[in-house]
Amino acid sequence: MVINKRYKRIGLFAGIALLAVGVMAFNDDLFQISKNLDVFASVYKEVNINYVDDINSAKLVKTGVDAMLDGLDPYTEFVPESEIEDYKLHYVSTQYGGIGTSIFSRNGKVFVSDVFAGFPAQKADIRPGDQIVKINDVDLNGKNNDQVSLLLKGSKGAAIKLLIKRDNTPQPFEKNLVRDEIKQPNVSYFGMVDGNMGYIKLDKFLENSASEVTNALVSLKKNNPNGIILDLRSNGGGILQEAVKIVNLFVQKDVEIVSQKGKIKDKNFTYSTITTPLEPNLPLVVLVNSHSASASEIVAGSLQDLDRAIIIGQRSYGKGLVQQTFNLPYNSLVKITIAKYYIPSGRCIQALDYTHRKDDGSVAKVADSLMHEFKTKNGRSVYDGSGIYPDLFIKQEKFANVTQALVGKLLIFDYATVYRDAHPKIAETKSFTLSDADYNDFVKYLADKNYSYTTASEKLLGSLKTEATKEKQFGDIQSEYEILKSKLLTSKKNDLQLHKAEIKQVLENEIASRYYFERGRYETNFKYDKELAQAVKTMQDKAQLASILKGEGNYKVIGKPMLAMAGKKTADKDTDDEQ
């Protein structure tokens, strides 16, 4: 008994000591917080009073706050009152009052780049390529896109007057419109594709995205599809719960989809399916690429872990972080990374380690050697730390320099405007194609246009000249250099024919959009889409489908040994998994 009392006293003293240490540590934290806030306030005060020029107080404080948060990760950010509406539009809702166009600036002038079907601009026959000269008598010359967007947006039902200038039209003309509620859908397209497969293109995971996918799926099921293709390429994510609801369309009730774990236990949650699935049996393919992130990776990764879908494309972005917003004084807010998420196999796919930055502040990828192996429901090997790696990897081809130059210098865009003026109608999108005569007309159109670009070979030749000049050896090789330069120039002149197929693809896409809007872009491009073709082929081949889901065949060939193929990633602020 004496021994027990002694141990109890020792335990009591130890507990008191630990409590004292905890209180001291807590007090030290409070002191450091108080000290640093006092320092920040004092610096701000002295600068505000003594700086030689007047300062913008709000801008100065925001710069300080942004610098503080930049040391954490790209997703933790402060949103002042002035930016709240843009934040909600970008991360929460897709609704606003407007006319249904997108715009761009060129040489200080504002042009329409896209018109969305069914909205006031399209109904008023405003077209891509039109210059907007004035909005409600306000001259737009020299105004930037943000300023013009504010003028275009307004309350639903409000009148708006545009002064439009159009090529081949002698005088500018007015268009009087009434603003409508513009709701950009999360599902930008759905329909049937080759092989009687249902196709759904989901662009983002904002409000009602799960409802939109549900409606698309219900509509597609009326065609008795042989399979479903969910396209998440370049989908930067959004609301986590919407991702869970979408997975639930294809997975049975009461299955764990994703869990989030962070420092505060009260914010740790597990999300499971809660309803009977709409389509639990049809073959399912999910398309991803290097810009598919966060909520997209929850959907693709959980369906892969549960062996419910085949993933096709390129390795996804690798964002395994969850954000939550907190209200601040004066109608501002802060969005903070509160947790990491884990999909059914137990893996976290976060690719960049923001906690352990290098001395220069840069962030490193998780090394392949540090990745851990996890198992899917059927025992296939999958890995953490690097996004979602597809079951079937399709190399993403890069457009040639000439094609990039034609797009970047807006010559593809401008020619589509010329083509639309000359051709009142074109064939339906799925059958529309440019003839050789059309392409030759485009080549003639380029005759007096500047689309200069530098090829990789020219860059290497330029580097050779620079280094040889530094070493005072260029004179010895100058004649050979000039010969090579001349040959490269001759070869470059053939690029319009050498890369005719891909240039035609981009041209057809832009031209089709002038007649059939966004639907035209999708349907015209289907015949060139390699990932889509592979999805159809895979679902038609029942043996290959079963083999992949069992971890046999192709999956073994393109699994972990190829992880390095996706290359380096950089932080993208347009990806979020919000609660």
C-alpha positions as CSV (number, residue, x, y, z in Angstrom):
1,M,0.0,0.0,0.0
2,V,2.8,2.4,0.8
3,I,4.5,1.6,-2.5
4,N,1.2,2.4,-4.3
5,K,0.8,5.7,-2.5
6,R,4.3,6.6,-3.4
7,Y,3.7,5.9,-7.1
8,K,0.5,7.8,-6.9
9,R,2.4,10.8,-5.4
10,I,5.0,10.5,-8.1
11,G,2.3,10.3,-10.8
12,L,0.6,13.3,-9.3
13,F,3.8,15.3,-9.3
14,A,4.5,14.2,-12.9
15,G,1.1,15.3,-14.0
16,I,1.5,18.7,-12.3
17,A,4.9,19.0,-13.9
18,L,3.5,18.2,-17.4
19,L,0.6,20.6,-16.8
20,A,3.1,23.3,-15.9
21,V,5.1,22.6,-19.0
22,G,2.0,22.7,-21.1
23,V,0.9,26.0,-19.5
24,M,4.3,27.4,-20.0
25,A,4.3,26.3,-23.7
26,F,0.8,27.8,-24.1
27,N,1.8,31.0,-22.5
28,D,5.0,31.1,-24.7
29,D,2.8,30.7,-27.8
30,L,0.5,33.5,-26.6
31,F,3.6,35.7,-26.0
32,Q,5.0,35.0,-29.5
33,I,1.6,35.7,-31.1
34,S,1.2,39.0,-29.1
35,K,4.8,40.0,-29.8
36,N,4.6,39.4,-33.6
37,L,1.3,41.1,-34.0
38,D,2.7,44.1,-32.0
39,V,5.7,44.2,-34.3
40,F,3.5,44.0,-37.4
41,A,1.2,46.8,-36.2
42,S,4.1,49.0,-35.2
43,V,5.8,48.6,-38.6
44,Y,2.5,49.4,-40.4
45,K,2.0,52.5,-38.1
46,E,5.5,53.9,-38.7
47,V,5.3,53.3,-42.5
48,N,1.9,54.8,-42.7
49,I,3.0,57.9,-40.8
50,N,6.5,58.4,-42.1
51,Y,6.8,57.0,-45.7
52,V,7.7,59.7,-48.2
53,D,4.6,59.2,-50.4
54,D,1.0,58.5,-49.6
55,I,0.3,54.8,-49.3
56,N,-2.8,52.7,-49.9
57,S,-3.5,51.2,-46.4
58,A,-5.7,48.4,-47.6
59,K,-3.3,47.3,-50.3
60,L,-0.3,47.5,-47.9
61,V,-2.0,45.3,-45.3
62,K,-3.2,42.8,-47.9
63,T,0.3,42.6,-49.3
64,G,1.5,41.7,-45.8
65,V,-1.2,39.1,-45.2
66,D,-0.6,37.6,-48.6
67,A,3.1,37.3,-48.0
68,M,2.4,35.6,-44.7
69,L,0.1,33.0,-46.3
70,D,2.4,32.5,-49.3
71,G,4.8,30.6,-47.1
72,L,2.1,28.0,-46.4
73,D,0.6,26.7,-49.7
74,P,-1.1,28.2,-52.8
75,Y,-4.6,27.4,-51.5
76,T,-4.5,29.3,-48.2
77,E,-5.5,32.8,-49.1
78,F,-7.1,36.0,-47.8
79,V,-10.1,37.4,-49.7
80,P,-10.9,41.1,-49.0
81,E,-14.4,42.4,-49.2
82,S,-13.7,43.9,-52.7
83,E,-13.1,40.4,-54.1
84,I,-15.8,38.4,-52.4
85,E,-18.2,38.4,-55.3
86,D,-15.5,37.2,-57.7
87,Y,-14.5,34.5,-55.2
88,K,-18.0,33.2,-54.9
89,L,-18.4,33.1,-58.7
90,H,-15.1,31.2,-59.1
91,Y,-15.3,28.8,-56.2
92,V,-18.9,28.4,-55.1
93,S,-21.5,29.4,-57.7
94,T,-21.7,29.8,-61.5
95,Q,-24.5,32.4,-61.6
96,Y,-24.4,36.1,-62.4
97,G,-26.3,38.7,-64.4
98,G,-25.0,39.4,-67.9
99,I,-25.4,38.8,-71.6
100,G,-23.6,35.5,-72.1
101,T,-20.2,36.3,-73.8
102,S,-16.5,36.0,-73.0
103,I,-14.2,38.8,-74.1
104,F,-10.5,39.5,-74.8
105,S,-8.4,42.6,-75.4
106,R,-6.2,43.3,-78.4
107,N,-4.3,46.6,-79.1
108,G,-6.4,48.4,-76.5
109,K,-9.7,47.2,-78.0
110,V,-12.3,44.8,-76.7
111,F,-13.5,41.8,-78.8
112,V,-16.0,39.0,-78.2
113,S,-14.2,35.7,-78.0
114,D,-17.1,33.3,-77.4
115,V,-20.9,33.5,-77.3
116,F,-22.9,31.1,-75.2
117,A,-26.1,29.5,-76.7
118,G,-29.4,30.6,-75.3
119,F,-28.4,33.8,-73.7
120,P,-29.1,37.5,-74.7
121,A,-25.9,38.0,-76.8
122,Q,-26.6,35.0,-79.0
123,K,-30.3,35.9,-79.3
124,A,-29.2,39.3,-80.5
125,D,-26.8,37.9,-83.1
126,I,-23.7,39.2,-81.4
127,R,-20.8,37.1,-82.8
128,P,-17.2,36.1,-81.9
129,G,-14.9,38.6,-83.5
130,D,-17.2,41.6,-83.0
131,Q,-15.6,44.6,-81.4
132,I,-17.5,46.1,-78.5
133,V,-16.8,49.9,-78.8
134,K,-19.1,51.2,-76.1
135,I,-21.3,49.9,-73.2
136,N,-24.1,52.2,-72.2
137,D,-22.2,55.0,-74.0
138,V,-19.0,54.3,-72.0
139,D,-16.1,54.2,-74.4
140,L,-14.0,51.0,-73.9
141,N,-10.8,52.1,-75.6
142,G,-8.0,51.3,-73.2
143,K,-10.1,49.5,-70.6
144,N,-8.9,46.1,-69.4
145,N,-11.0,42.9,-69.2
146,D,-12.0,43.3,-65.6
147,Q,-13.3,46.8,-66.1
148,V,-15.3,45.7,-69.2
149,S,-16.7,42.7,-67.3
150,L,-18.0,44.9,-64.6
151,L,-19.8,47.0,-67.2
152,L,-21.3,43.9,-68.9
153,K,-22.5,42.4,-65.6
154,G,-25.5,43.7,-63.7
155,S,-28.8,42.7,-62.2
156,K,-31.1,40.4,-64.1
157,G,-33.7,42.3,-66.2
158,A,-31.6,45.4,-66.5
159,A,-31.2,47.0,-69.9
160,I,-27.8,47.3,-71.6
161,K,-26.8,49.0,-74.8
162,L,-23.8,48.0,-76.8
163,L,-22.1,49.7,-79.7
164,I,-20.7,47.0,-82.0
165,K,-18.2,47.2,-84.9
166,R,-18.0,44.2,-87.2
167,D,-15.7,43.5,-90.1
168,N,-17.4,43.9,-93.5
169,T,-20.1,46.1,-92.0
170,P,-19.7,49.7,-93.0
171,Q,-20.8,51.4,-89.8
172,P,-20.9,50.5,-86.1
173,F,-24.4,49.5,-84.9
174,E,-26.2,49.4,-81.6
175,K,-27.6,46.3,-79.9
176,N,-30.1,46.8,-77.1
177,L,-30.2,43.8,-74.7
178,V,-31.7,42.9,-71.4
179,R,-29.4,41.2,-68.9
180,D,-30.3,37.7,-67.9
181,E,-29.2,35.3,-65.2
182,I,-26.1,33.7,-66.6
183,K,-25.6,30.2,-65.2
184,Q,-22.6,28.5,-66.6
185,P,-23.2,24.7,-66.2
186,N,-20.8,22.4,-64.4
187,V,-21.6,19.8,-67.1
188,S,-20.8,21.6,-70.3
189,Y,-21.7,18.8,-72.6
190,F,-23.3,15.3,-72.6
191,G,-24.4,13.0,-75.4
192,M,-23.9,9.7,-77.2
193,V,-20.6,8.9,-78.9
194,D,-19.2,6.0,-81.0
195,G,-20.0,2.5,-79.8
196,N,-23.3,3.7,-78.2
197,M,-21.3,5.1,-75.2
198,G,-22.7,7.8,-73.0
199,Y,-20.3,10.8,-72.6
200,I,-20.4,13.4,-69.8
201,K,-18.0,16.4,-69.7
202,L,-17.8,17.8,-66.2
203,D,-15.8,21.1,-66.0
204,K,-16.0,21.9,-62.3
205,F,-17.4,20.8,-59.0
206,L,-19.4,23.9,-57.9
207,E,-22.9,24.0,-56.6
208,N,-25.3,21.5,-58.2
209,S,-22.6,19.7,-60.1
210,A,-23.8,16.3,-58.8
211,S,-27.4,17.1,-59.8
212,E,-26.2,18.1,-63.3
213,V,-24.3,14.8,-63.7
214,T,-27.4,12.9,-62.4
215,N,-29.6,14.6,-65.0
216,A,-27.1,13.9,-67.8
217,L,-26.9,10.2,-66.7
218,V,-30.7,9.8,-66.6
219,S,-30.9,11.3,-70.1
220,L,-28.2,9.1,-71.4
221,K,-29.7,5.9,-69.9
222,K,-32.7,6.4,-72.2
223,N,-30.4,5.4,-75.1
224,N,-29.4,2.1,-73.4
225,P,-25.7,2.9,-73.5
226,N,-23.0,0.2,-73.6
227,G,-20.9,2.2,-71.1
228,I,-20.4,5.6,-69.6
229,I,-17.4,8.0,-70.1
230,L,-16.9,10.7,-67.4
231,D,-14.5,13.3,-68.8
232,L,-12.7,15.2,-65.9
233,R,-9.8,16.5,-68.1
234,S,-8.7,19.9,-67.0
235,N,-11.3,20.0,-64.2
236,G,-9.6,21.8,-61.3
237,G,-12.0,20.6,-58.7
238,G,-14.3,22.4,-56.2
239,I,-16.7,21.2,-53.5
240,L,-15.7,17.9,-51.9
241,Q,-19.3,16.8,-51.1
242,E,-20.3,17.2,-54.7
243,A,-17.5,14.7,-55.7
244,V,-18.8,12.2,-53.1
245,K,-22.3,12.5,-54.5
246,I,-21.1,11.9,-58.1
247,V,-19.2,8.7,-57.0
248,N,-22.4,7.6,-55.4
249,L,-24.1,7.5,-58.8
250,F,-21.9,4.5,-59.6
251,V,-21.1,2.9,-56.2
252,Q,-23.3,1.1,-53.7
253,K,-24.7,2.7,-50.6
254,D,-22.6,2.8,-47.3
255,V,-19.2,2.7,-49.0
256,E,-16.4,5.0,-47.7
257,I,-15.3,7.3,-50.5
258,V,-12.9,9.8,-48.8
259,S,-11.7,10.9,-45.4
260,Q,-10.1,14.1,-44.3
261,K,-7.6,14.3,-41.5
262,G,-6.0,17.3,-40.0
263,K,-4.6,18.9,-36.8
264,I,-8.0,19.6,-35.3
265,K,-9.8,16.3,-34.6
266,D,-13.3,18.0,-34.8
267,K,-12.6,18.7,-38.5
268,N,-11.8,15.1,-39.3
269,F,-14.6,13.5,-41.3
270,T,-15.3,10.4,-43.3
271,Y,-17.6,10.7,-46.3
272,S,-19.5,7.7,-47.5
273,T,-22.2,7.0,-50.1
274,I,-25.7,7.4,-48.7
275,T,-28.1,6.5,-51.5
276,T,-28.7,3.6,-53.9
277,P,-26.6,4.2,-57.0
278,L,-28.2,5.2,-60.3
279,E,-25.8,3.1,-62.4
280,P,-23.8,0.5,-60.5
281,N,-23.1,-1.9,-63.3
282,L,-22.4,-0.3,-66.7
283,P,-18.7,-0.2,-67.7
284,L,-17.3,3.1,-66.6
285,V,-14.2,5.1,-67.8
286,V,-12.9,8.3,-66.3
287,L,-10.7,10.6,-68.4
288,V,-8.0,12.6,-66.6
289,N,-5.0,14.7,-67.5
290,S,-2.3,16.7,-65.7
291,H,-4.9,19.5,-65.0
292,S,-7.4,17.2,-63.3
293,A,-7.1,18.1,-59.6
294,S,-8.6,17.9,-56.1
295,A,-12.3,16.9,-56.4
296,S,-11.6,15.4,-59.8
297,E,-8.9,13.2,-58.2
298,I,-11.3,12.2,-55.4
299,V,-13.8,10.9,-58.1
300,A,-11.2,9.3,-60.3
301,G,-9.1,7.9,-57.4
302,S,-12.0,6.5,-55.4
303,L,-13.5,4.8,-58.5
304,Q,-10.1,3.3,-59.2
305,D,-9.5,2.2,-55.6
306,L,-13.0,0.5,-55.6
307,D,-12.3,-1.1,-59.0
308,R,-15.4,0.5,-60.4
309,A,-13.8,2.4,-63.3
310,I,-10.9,2.4,-65.7
311,I,-8.9,5.6,-65.6
312,I,-7.5,6.7,-69.0
313,G,-5.2,9.7,-69.9
314,Q,-2.3,11.2,-68.1
315,R,-1.3,11.4,-64.5
316,S,-3.5,13.9,-62.6
317,Y,-2.2,17.0,-60.8
318,G,-1.8,15.6,-57.3
319,K,-3.7,17.8,-54.9
320,G,-4.7,16.0,-51.7
321,L,-5.5,19.0,-49.5
322,V,-8.8,20.3,-48.2
323,Q,-9.7,23.9,-47.6
324,Q,-12.3,25.6,-45.4
325,T,-13.3,29.3,-45.4
326,F,-13.6,31.3,-42.3
327,N,-15.4,34.7,-42.0
328,L,-13.3,37.7,-41.0
329,P,-14.3,41.2,-39.9
330,Y,-15.5,43.7,-42.5
331,N,-17.0,41.1,-44.9
332,S,-13.7,39.5,-45.7
333,L,-12.7,35.9,-45.4
334,V,-9.7,33.6,-45.2
335,K,-9.5,30.2,-46.9
336,I,-7.2,27.8,-45.0
337,T,-5.9,24.3,-45.7
338,I,-7.3,22.3,-42.8
339,A,-6.6,18.7,-43.8
340,K,-5.4,16.1,-46.2
341,Y,-7.8,13.7,-47.8
342,Y,-7.4,10.0,-48.2
343,I,-9.3,7.9,-50.7
344,P,-10.6,4.3,-50.1
345,S,-7.2,2.4,-50.5
346,G,-5.9,4.7,-47.7
347,R,-3.6,6.8,-50.0
348,C,-3.1,10.5,-50.1
349,I,-2.3,11.7,-53.6
350,Q,-0.7,15.1,-52.6
351,A,2.3,15.5,-54.9
352,L,4.0,18.6,-53.5
353,D,5.3,18.8,-49.9
354,Y,4.6,22.4,-48.8
355,T,5.6,21.6,-45.2
356,H,9.3,20.8,-46.0
357,R,10.3,23.6,-48.4
358,K,13.9,23.9,-49.6
359,D,16.1,26.6,-48.3
360,D,15.2,28.8,-51.3
361,G,11.5,28.4,-50.5
362,S,10.8,26.1,-53.5
363,V,8.6,23.1,-53.1
364,A,9.7,19.6,-54.1
365,K,7.6,16.7,-55.5
366,V,7.4,13.5,-53.5
367,A,10.2,11.4,-54.9
368,D,9.2,8.1,-56.6
369,S,11.4,6.2,-54.1
370,L,9.3,7.6,-51.2
371,M,5.9,6.6,-52.6
372,H,4.0,3.8,-50.8
373,E,2.1,1.0,-52.3
374,F,-1.6,0.5,-51.5
375,K,-4.1,-2.0,-52.8
376,T,-7.5,-1.5,-54.5
377,K,-10.5,-3.5,-53.5
378,N,-9.5,-6.3,-55.9
379,G,-5.9,-6.2,-54.9
380,R,-4.4,-4.0,-57.6
381,S,-1.3,-1.9,-56.7
382,V,-1.8,1.9,-56.6
383,Y,0.6,4.5,-55.1
384,D,0.4,7.6,-53.0
385,G,2.2,11.0,-53.3
386,S,1.7,11.7,-57.0
387,G,-1.8,12.2,-58.2
388,I,-3.9,9.5,-59.8
389,Y,-1.9,7.5,-62.3
390,P,-4.2,6.1,-65.2
391,D,-4.7,2.5,-65.8
392,L,-4.1,3.2,-69.5
393,F,-1.6,5.9,-70.1
394,I,-2.1,8.0,-73.3
395,K,0.8,10.2,-74.2
396,Q,-0.4,13.8,-74.6
397,E,0.9,15.2,-77.8
398,K,2.0,18.8,-78.1
399,F,1.0,21.0,-81.0
400,A,3.8,22.0,-83.4
401,N,5.3,25.5,-83.1
402,V,3.5,26.7,-86.3
403,T,0.1,25.6,-84.9
404,Q,0.9,27.3,-81.5
405,A,1.9,30.5,-83.4
406,L,-1.3,30.6,-85.5
407,V,-3.4,30.2,-82.3
408,G,-1.4,32.6,-80.2
409,K,-1.4,35.3,-82.8
410,L,-5.2,34.9,-83.2
411,L,-4.9,34.0,-86.9
412,I,-7.0,30.8,-86.4
413,F,-9.6,33.0,-84.6
414,D,-9.6,35.7,-87.2
415,Y,-9.9,33.3,-90.1
416,A,-12.9,31.6,-88.4
417,T,-14.6,35.1,-88.4
418,V,-13.8,35.5,-92.1
419,Y,-15.1,32.0,-92.8
420,R,-18.4,32.6,-90.9
421,D,-19.0,35.8,-92.9
422,A,-18.6,33.8,-96.2
423,H,-20.5,30.7,-95.2
424,P,-24.0,31.2,-93.7
425,K,-24.3,27.5,-92.9
426,I,-22.0,24.4,-92.4
427,A,-22.7,20.7,-92.0
428,E,-23.7,19.3,-88.6
429,T,-20.8,19.2,-86.3
430,K,-20.1,15.5,-86.2
431,S,-19.7,15.4,-90.0
432,F,-18.2,18.9,-90.5
433,T,-14.7,18.9,-92.0
434,L,-12.6,21.4,-93.9
435,S,-11.9,20.5,-97.5
436,D,-8.5,20.8,-99.1
437,A,-9.8,23.8,-101.0
438,D,-10.8,25.4,-97.7
439,Y,-7.4,24.7,-96.2
440,N,-5.7,26.2,-99.3
441,D,-7.8,29.3,-98.8
442,F,-6.6,29.5,-95.3
443,V,-2.9,29.3,-96.5
444,K,-3.6,32.1,-98.9
445,Y,-5.1,34.1,-96.1
446,L,-1.8,33.8,-94.2
447,A,0.3,35.1,-97.1
448,D,0.5,38.6,-95.7
449,K,0.2,37.8,-92.0
450,N,2.9,37.7,-89.4
451,Y,3.1,34.3,-87.6
452,S,6.8,34.1,-87.0
453,Y,8.0,31.5,-84.5
454,T,11.2,29.9,-83.5
455,T,11.7,26.1,-83.9
456,A,13.7,24.0,-81.4
457,S,16.4,23.5,-84.1
458,E,16.6,27.3,-84.6
459,K,17.1,27.8,-80.9
460,L,19.9,25.2,-80.8
461,L,21.5,26.9,-83.8
462,G,21.3,30.2,-82.1
463,S,22.9,28.8,-79.0
464,L,25.7,27.4,-81.1
465,K,26.4,30.9,-82.5
466,T,26.3,32.5,-79.1
467,E,28.8,30.0,-77.6
468,A,31.0,30.0,-80.6
469,T,31.1,33.8,-80.6
470,K,32.1,33.8,-76.9
471,E,34.9,31.4,-77.6
472,K,35.9,33.4,-80.7
473,Q,35.4,30.4,-83.0
474,F,32.4,31.6,-84.9
475,G,34.4,32.8,-87.8
476,D,35.7,29.3,-88.4
477,I,32.1,27.9,-88.7
478,Q,30.2,30.8,-90.1
479,S,29.8,29.5,-93.6
480,E,28.5,26.1,-92.3
481,Y,26.2,28.0,-89.9
482,E,24.7,30.1,-92.7
483,I,24.1,26.9,-94.8
484,L,22.3,25.3,-91.8
485,K,20.3,28.4,-91.1
486,S,19.2,28.6,-94.8
487,K,18.1,24.9,-94.8
488,L,16.1,25.4,-91.6
489,L,14.3,28.3,-93.1
490,T,13.5,26.3,-96.2
491,S,12.2,23.5,-94.1
492,K,10.1,25.9,-92.0
493,K,8.3,27.1,-95.1
494,N,6.8,23.6,-95.4
495,D,5.4,23.6,-91.9
496,L,1.9,24.6,-93.0
497,Q,1.7,21.4,-95.2
498,L,3.7,19.2,-92.8
499,H,1.4,20.0,-89.9
500,K,-1.8,20.3,-92.0
501,A,-3.7,17.7,-90.1
502,E,-3.4,19.3,-86.7
503,I,-3.9,22.8,-88.0
504,K,-7.1,21.6,-89.7
505,Q,-8.3,20.2,-86.4
506,V,-7.9,23.5,-84.6
507,L,-9.5,25.4,-87.5
508,E,-12.5,23.1,-87.6
509,N,-12.9,23.4,-83.8
510,E,-12.9,27.2,-84.0
511,I,-15.1,27.5,-87.1
512,A,-17.7,25.0,-85.7
513,S,-18.0,27.1,-82.5
514,R,-19.2,30.1,-84.7
515,Y,-22.3,28.1,-85.7
516,Y,-22.9,25.6,-82.9
517,F,-21.2,27.3,-79.9
518,E,-19.6,25.1,-77.2
519,R,-21.4,22.0,-78.5
520,G,-19.7,22.6,-81.8
521,R,-16.3,22.5,-80.2
522,Y,-16.9,19.2,-78.5
523,E,-18.5,17.3,-81.3
524,T,-16.1,18.5,-84.0
525,N,-13.2,17.4,-81.8
526,F,-14.5,13.9,-81.0
527,K,-13.0,12.4,-84.2
528,Y,-9.5,13.6,-83.1
529,D,-9.8,12.6,-79.4
530,K,-7.4,9.7,-78.7
531,E,-8.4,9.3,-75.1
532,L,-12.0,9.2,-76.0
533,A,-11.3,6.6,-78.7
534,Q,-9.4,4.5,-76.2
535,A,-12.2,4.7,-73.7
536,V,-14.7,3.4,-76.3
537,K,-12.3,0.6,-77.4
538,T,-11.6,-0.5,-73.9
539,M,-15.3,-0.8,-72.9
540,Q,-16.0,-2.7,-76.1
541,D,-13.2,-5.2,-75.3
542,K,-14.7,-7.1,-72.3
543,A,-11.6,-9.2,-71.9
544,Q,-9.3,-6.2,-71.6
545,L,-11.7,-4.5,-69.3
546,A,-11.8,-7.4,-66.9
547,S,-8.0,-7.9,-67.2
548,I,-7.3,-4.3,-66.1
549,L,-9.7,-4.5,-63.2
550,K,-7.9,-7.6,-62.0
551,G,-4.5,-6.0,-62.2
552,E,-3.4,-7.9,-65.2
553,G,-2.1,-7.0,-68.6
554,N,-1.7,-3.3,-69.5
555,Y,-1.9,-2.1,-65.9
556,K,1.3,-3.9,-65.0
557,V,3.0,-2.4,-68.0
558,I,2.1,1.2,-67.2
559,G,2.1,1.1,-63.4
560,K,4.7,2.4,-61.0
561,P,7.8,2.1,-63.3
562,M,6.3,4.8,-65.5
563,L,5.4,7.3,-62.7
564,A,8.2,9.6,-63.7
565,M,6.7,10.2,-67.2
566,A,4.2,12.8,-66.0
567,G,7.1,15.3,-65.3
568,K,7.3,18.2,-63.0
569,K,4.2,19.9,-61.6
570,T,3.8,23.4,-60.3
571,A,1.3,24.9,-57.8
572,D,-2.0,25.8,-59.2
573,K,-4.2,28.2,-57.3
574,D,-7.3,27.3,-59.2
575,T,-7.8,23.9,-57.5
576,D,-9.7,23.5,-54.2
577,D,-11.5,20.9,-52.2
578,E,-13.9,23.0,-50.1
579,Q,-16.2,21.8,-47.4
